[in-house]
Every structure is written in C-alpha cells, then in structure tokens.
Amino acid sequence: MQTSLIHRVRQGLAAGLAMLAISQNALAETRTIETLYGDVIVEGQPERVVTLYEGALDSAIAVGVQPVGAIITRGGQHVAGYIREAAGDIAIVGAPGETNLEAVLALQPDLILATRQTSRDQYELLSQMAPTIVLDVPMFRQDTWKQELAGFARALGREGQANDVIARVGQRAKEVRKKVTGSIPEQQRDTALVRWMPQGPLVMSENLFSATVLASAGFEVEDGDIVKEGRPHSQPLSQENLSLMDQEWIFLATINDDGREALDAARQSPAFKRLKAHSDDRVVPVDGHLWTSASGPLAALAILDDIENALSQQP
C-alpha cells in the first residue's frame, strides 16, 4: 500500500513538473510587440505569415521564415527580382497601399507584418484576421531597416537570427568599403542616387535605405539639398536643372520600360552629356525596384554586390 502511494505521489510530481515545464515554455513563446497602434501579443511560432510591406518580406525571409503572401514591388508585377527566387511560389495580395483584404483572409494568416503607412481603419480590419504588426519606426534614418528587422524578427520569434543577419550585412559592408576606399580617392566619392522617370529624374534622399547602404560602403551621398525633409525624393528635374544631380558618381535607377526609354533619350541631350559622371563613365545603371523601393538585410546585401560589380567594371 505504501509503495503504491509513493508511486502515485511520484507520478503526480512528475506530471506536475511536466505541466510546469509546458507552461513555462508557453510563456516563453508568448511575446508582446510594441507597435504603432499599441501592444500586440504573439504566441508560438507563426507558420502562415503575410507581409504587406517589401521590407517585411525581406526581413522574414532573412531570418528563415517563408511567408505565404506578399504585395508586389512598386511599379512591378511581382515581388522584386532580387528576392523572387527566395520568395518562391508566394501568393500576391495587393500592391503598395492597395491591399486585397479578401486575398489576405483566404490565406488564413496567423501573423500579418504591415507597413507603417497602414491606417488605423485598415489595421482594425487586418487585426480581426490575425495579430498585425505595424512598427512605430521612424522612416529615412540610417538604422531604420535594423529597427524594422528587430521588430519583425521578435514577432516571428527569430531575434537571434536577426542579430546574425545584421552582423553579416555589417561584415559585407566593411569588405566593400575597403574596396571603395582603396580604389577611389576621397575627393571622388561623392555620388547622387537618381530614379529616372518619364516625367524627369528624381534625386533620391540621402536618407533613403539604399543611399545609407551606399554611405556604409564609403560613398558620400548627396541629394543637393533639394529633397524636403521626410520625403524620399525631389520633384522631377527638368533638362535645364540636371546640374542639380551632378556628382562624381551617379547611381541611376529605372523601374519600368517607360523610364528606360526616357533615360535613353536623355543620354543624347547636351545637358546629360555635360554631367561629370557621364564624362568620366561613372553613371551606374541599377534596378529601381531594388535601389529605390526595397529595404531590409537581403536588399542591403544585393546593393552591396551591385556596388562591388560597379567597381570591377571601372577602367
């Protein structure tokens, strides 16, 4: 009898300890995320993640999560080319600023990562489908992408992976910076980042994501003081005002065929031919979807690759 009682007590203690461990694990997997619209509780490891922001898609894939839905890149038909292979057969649920709520609902998400531009009304609708993360991160700062990565990774339960990715980007930037500073004199590193549109070129802010990557690689990015604070780019420049983008280097982005055709025409103009970068063969064509729309660690690595390639093609 006593042996049986001891056995039952031991069984009860073992069961209690097991339940305690399960409870502690559950608590560890439950986390509170500070967002623009208040605290959001996320439990466990989300498996059906929908991203409504290009930087969120980039961040999720970078930390090892495969989202089931995303929006197209600005001015494109799918996610940006640099991340398309990694995104795989992902469902498209809208465009920047135009989310198809029915398409999101059909994917049965257990977590939604959204842009800071999400309105409260849309947030309320999305939150009825799944916990929705709208990070309160200031835009157009050098560490914006790192703050976004950290916030999204915490929601995904992948904070450790985020730290590893940030370190990898930092190391890659050092490698490219060493090549930039070793091959280009300091007085020749000033550069403009420009998106060429049919209505005229836009000088991108020196605080834009890709511009901060350029700066991390050793270039001195200049926007000519013609980009208003808090804006991603200037007003379109006329042919007469092209000198406002005149720097030693120009990284020139186009996002569609119309932009490329307009650029081809502009290259023939006397004003374009007078640019220092054109005269010295330092106009570097780049993918506008990557350079003027994307953000996140994978985009940073792709941009750093482009910079390294540009250096290798210099005479």
N, C-alpha and C positions, 0 to 999 in steps of 0.2 A: 504493500500500500504506500509506504513512504517513498520507495523507489519510483513508483508510478507518479506520485505527487511531484517529486523532484523533476522527473522527466517532463511533466506538463508545465511546471514553472519555467524550466529551461526553454521549452518550446515557445512559451509565451514571451520570455525575454528576447529570444531570437527573433520572433515575429515583430515584437515592438521595435527592436533595433533596426530591422529591415524597413519597417514603415517609417521610422525616423530618418533613415538614410534617403528613402524615396522622397520624403517631404523636404529634406534639405536640398536634394538635387533639384526638385521642382522650384524651390525658392531661388536657387542659383540661376535657373534658366528663365526666371521671370525678371524682366528689367524695365525700368521706367526711362523713357526717352523724352528729353525736353524738346518741345517743338514750338513753332510759331503760334500754334493755337492751343497750347497747354501740354501737360504731360500725357504721354501715350504709353500704355503698358503693352509689352510684347512678351509672349510666353513661348518657350521652347525654341526650336529651330524652324523658322519658316521654310516651307517647301514649295509654295506657289506664289512667287514674288512677281508683282507687276511694277514696272518702272515707268514713270510719266515725265522723265527728265533724262537727257542724254548723260549727264554726269552721274546720275543714279545707276543707269545701266552699266556704265564703265566701272563704277565703284563696286557694284555687286559682282560682276564677272572677275574683277581683280582680286577679290577675297574668296573666290571659289564658289560663288552661288550662280546658278543658271536660271535667270528669270524666265517666266513663261510668256510675258507680254511686255511690249515697249512701244514708244512712239517713233515715228520716222525722224530722220535728221532734217533740220531746217533746209527747205529748198530741195529735198530729195524725195525718193520713192520708198526708201527702206531705212534701216539703221545705217549709220555712217560706214563707209567702206573699210576703215581701219579696224573695225570691231565686228564686221559682219560674220566672218568665219567663226569667231569665238561665240557670237550670239546664237549661232545655229538656226534651227527652224523655229524662230520665235514669232509669236503672233503679234501683229500690228494693231494697236488700239487707239490710234489717232496721230495727230501732228502737234508740234509745239503750240500750246494754247487752245487746242481743239481736241479734247479727249472724248472718245466714244464710250460713254458710260455703260451702254449695253454690252459692248465688246469686253470691257473690263469685268463686268459681272459674270459674263459667260465663262470666263477663265477661273472662276471660283478662287480668287486670291486669298491667301492668309496674311499677306502683308503688301502694302502699297507704298512705294517710295515716290514722292511727288516733288515738283519744283516749288521754290519759294514764291513764285508768282501765283500759286494756287489761291483762288479766292476762298473766303470763309464758306460761302454757299456751296461751292463745289467740294470743299473739304468735308462739309457735313454729309453730302451725298456719298462721297467715297468712304467715309468712316463707317457708314452703315454696311458696307461690303466687307471691310477688313480694317485692322489698325493702319492708319495712314500717317506717314511721316513727312511733315513739311518743316524742314530745318530752318531755324532762325539764324542764318549765317550771312554776314554782310557780303555783298557782291563786290567784284572787282578789287580784290585785295590779293596780295601775293600768296597768302596761306588759305584762301577761300576753298580751294579744292581739297586741301588737307583736312580742314574742319568738316567739310561735307563727307569726305571718306570716313572720318572717325565717327560721325553721327550715323551714317547709313550702316557702317560695319557693326556698331553697337546694336542697332535694331536687328541686324541679321545674326547676332551672336558670333561675330568674327573679328573682334577687336585685335586679337593677336596677329591675325593675318594682315590687318590694315597696317600695323606697325612695321611688319616685314616689307610690305609693298612700298611704304613711304621711304624706308631705308634704301630699297632697290632703286627708286627714282633718284634719290639724292646721290647715290654712288654713280649712276649713269650720267647725271648732270655734271659731276666732277670730271668724269672721263672726257665728255665732250668739251667742257670748258677748258680743259688742259690743251686740247687740240686747237680750240679757237684762239686762246691767248698765245699759243706757241706759233701760230701761223699768220695771225692778223695783228698788225701794230695797233696799239691802244687808240691812236687818233683816227683809225679807220674802222672802228667797230660800231659807230652809230648807225642805226637802222630804223626803217619805218615798216610797220606791218599794215598792208593795204588790201582791202577787198574790192575787186573791180566789178562794178555793176553796170548794166546797160545805161543807166542814167548818170554814171560817173563814178570815179573811185571814192571809197570811204576810207579815211585814215582811222585805223582801229586804236582804241585806247591803250596806253602803255600799261594799264592795269588789267587788261583783258588776260584771260588764262594763258593763251599761247604766247602773249607778249612777256608774261612773267617767266615762262619756260625759256624763251629767248634770253632774257636777262640772266637766268640761272646758268646759262651756257656761256656767258661772257659778253654778250652784245649789250650795247647801250641803246635801249629802245626809246624813240622819240615820237610823240604824237603832234609836235608842232604847236602845242597849246591851243589846238582848235577843237579838241574834244571836251564837251562840257562835263563837269564832274557828275559821276553816277551814270554816265552814258557809255555804251560800248564802242561808239564810233562817231565820227564827224558827220556833218551834212555832206552830200555829194560835191566833189570838187569839179569845177569847170576846167576845160583845157587851159584857160588862161591862169588858173590857180594851181597847176600841177607842181609848181615850185615849192608849195607848202608841204609836199611829201618828199622833197629832195634830200636824201641822206646817202651815205656811202653805200649802204645796202638797202634793198627793198625786197621784202618777202611778200610776194604778190599772189593773193588768193582769188580763185573764181569758184563759184558753186554750181554753175549750170552752163549749157551751151551758149545762151544769150550773153553771159558775162565773158566767156572766152572769145566770142566773135567781136564783142565790143573792145576787148583788150587787143586783139589782133589788129583792129582798125586803128586804135590809139597808138600802137607802136610805130605807125607810119607817120604820125604827126610830128612837126618840128618841136613842139613843146615837150613831148615824151623823149625825143632824141637828145634834148638838152640836159636831161637828168644825169647827175653824176653816176648813179648806179647803172644806168643804161650805157654810158660811155665806157665804164670800166668793167662791163659784163658782170655786174653784181645784182642783177634782177633775178630773184629766185622764185620760179612759179611753184605754188603749193596748193594742196587740196583745201578748198574753202570749207568743206564740211568738217574736216579735222581741225584746221587752223583758226576758224572764226565761229564755230558753233559748238564743238565738242569741249569736254573738260573731264578731268579725272586722271588717275595714275597711268592707265593704259594709253590714253591720249598723250600724256606727257612723254612717255617712252617713244611713241611713234613720232612725235615732233622732234625729239632729240635725234632720232635716226635720220629724219629729213635734214636737220642741220648738219649732221656729220656727212651726209651724202653731198650736200651743197659744197662743203669744204673740199671734198675729194675731187669735185669737178672744176675747181678753180685752177687756172693755169699756173 
